[in-house]
Amino acid sequence: MIRALAIALLLVSPAIAAADEGASEGASPRPPREEIYRMVDTYLAGHLQENLGLSDEQLDRVLPLVRKLNADRRGFAERRIRAIHQMRRMMKAGMANDPRIAELLQQVKAAEAEEPVAVRAGHDAIDAVLTPVQQAQFRVLEAEVEHRMRQVMARVRGERRDGQGRPRREGAPRPSPDPR
């Protein structure tokens, strides 16, 4: 299962790199990221029934909940990142002022406060459909997917920095190689 995800993520790693490069050049990174999100959602959908032993009825009920949970997580991350990027641009340009920075900080704090509540509600809705063993299997699947995504993203960013993209910052740590 994880090997299939790794292959799928490696296939989309050029899209991840394009998204990162587009962000640094001012182009909109949304289409590549949306494609990555769709691929991860498709992977999860394809493996939920098999890995959790879901009945067809359970799958029909849980799949929209899983998609909503993932969309909520992405939305909170995007809100937080967008506000942080705006703060960074303002500070870099020497245009930071207390009222605007306070507003952006409030946006960051709101996303950070609202996300755990939404994730907990999403998990509660999913758990209501699953048995305790299936709940545990779902949490393990989520953790494995998240871990693998972080590994692939770190690898892609490291390759970009070391190869064709922006130069690495002096003293910036290199991503550790895959321990396998």
Buried (B, 14 or more C-beta within 10 A) or exposed (E): EEEEBBEBBEEBBEBBBBBBBBBEEEEEBEEBBEBBBEBBBEBBBEBBBEBBEBEEEBBEBBBEBBBBBBEBBBBBEEBBEBBBEBBEEBEEEEEBEEEEBEEBEEBBEBBEEBBEEBBEEBBEBBBEBBEEEBBEBBEEBBEBBEEBBEBBBBBBBBBBBEEEBEEBEEEEEEBEEEEE
